[in-house]
Amino acid sequence: MGIDLTLLEDQLLQMSADGAPGRRFCEAIAELARTERFEELQTILPGIVYDELKGRYQLDPQAFVTEWRTLAQEMRHGFIQHARQRLTSLTRLQQASSAKSTPAWQEIQCALDAQQNDLLRTAFALELLELVEPAVARASHLRECVVGSPSSEDADRYLDEATRCYFFGLFTACAVICRSVLEEAVKQKLPPSLSRLIRTRYRNAATLGNLLHEVNNNLQITGIDPDFPRIANQVNDTGKKAVHQGLLSEDEARLCLQSARRALQLLLGQ
C-alpha cells in the first residue's frame, strides 16, 4: 500500500491550523489595544506572551493595532508559513536590527513557542515531509555495504551519518564525513608496529592523506588490497574539496559515498 505524502501534508496543515491562534484571537487583541484596554490581556495570556505583546504595543500603539488586524486576515495559513520562514532564519546569519524592524509575526511566534513550540514543530514536520521523496530516490542508488570483518563502532557511526547526510541533501557534509569514515577504519586496520610509527611520525595528528601514504608504502605489512589506496584517495580529494573549495553537488556527494563504501569493502574484505 502506497503512502500519500500529499495527504499527510494536508492533514498536518489542517491539524496545525486548528491549533494555531485564530482570527478571533487576533481581532480581540487588536480591539483591546484600540480601546486602550490592553491590560485586560494580562489575566488571559501566559506571562511571557503578554510581556512580548505589551512591549510591542508600547513602541507604537497604532501600528500594533494595524498589524494585528492584518494578521487576522491572514490567519488561515499565515502562522504556518511564517513558522517556516522563522525556521529558515535559524539556519542563516542574521543582520542586527532594531525592535521596530522585527516583523510582528516573529515577535508573536517567539512568545507562543516559548510555551508549546507547536509552530516550530509544524515547520519541522513539513520540512521533513518534503525530504522523503528525494531521500528515497537517493537511497535507490546505494546497495548494502557488505564486509568480511568489522571495523569499529565509531566507523559505523561515521558511515551512518555520511549516508544520512546524502539522503537528506547535506552533500558537502556527506563528503567531509566520508573522509572521517576511512580515517577511522584505516587506523583500526593498521598493524601495531606501523600504527606506533605513524603516531610518532605525525605526532598523533595523521590525516587521511598521511595514513594512505603510509599504507601505500607498506602494503605487504598491512595486507590491505592494493586497489584500496587509489579509491580511498578519491574520497580524500573530494573531502578536501568540500572543506576548502566550496559546496558539493549531489553527484559529487554520491560518487564520494560510493567510493568510500567500496574502499571499506577493500579494506575489510568482502
Secondary structure, 3 states (H helix, E strand, C coil): CCCCHHHHHHHHHHHHHHHCCCHHHHHHHHHHHHCCCHHHHHHCCCHHHHHHHHHHHHHCHHHHHHHHHHHHHCCCCHHHHHHHHHHHHCCCCCCCCCHHHCCHHHHHHHHHHCCCCHHHHHHHHHHHHHHHHHHHHHHCCCCCCCCCCCCCHHHHHHHHHHHHHHHCCCHHHHHHHHHHHHHHHHHHHCCHHHHHHHHHHCCCCCCHHHHHHHHHHCHHHHCCCCCHHHHHHHHHHHHHHHHHCCCCCHHHHHHHHHHHHHHHHHHHCC
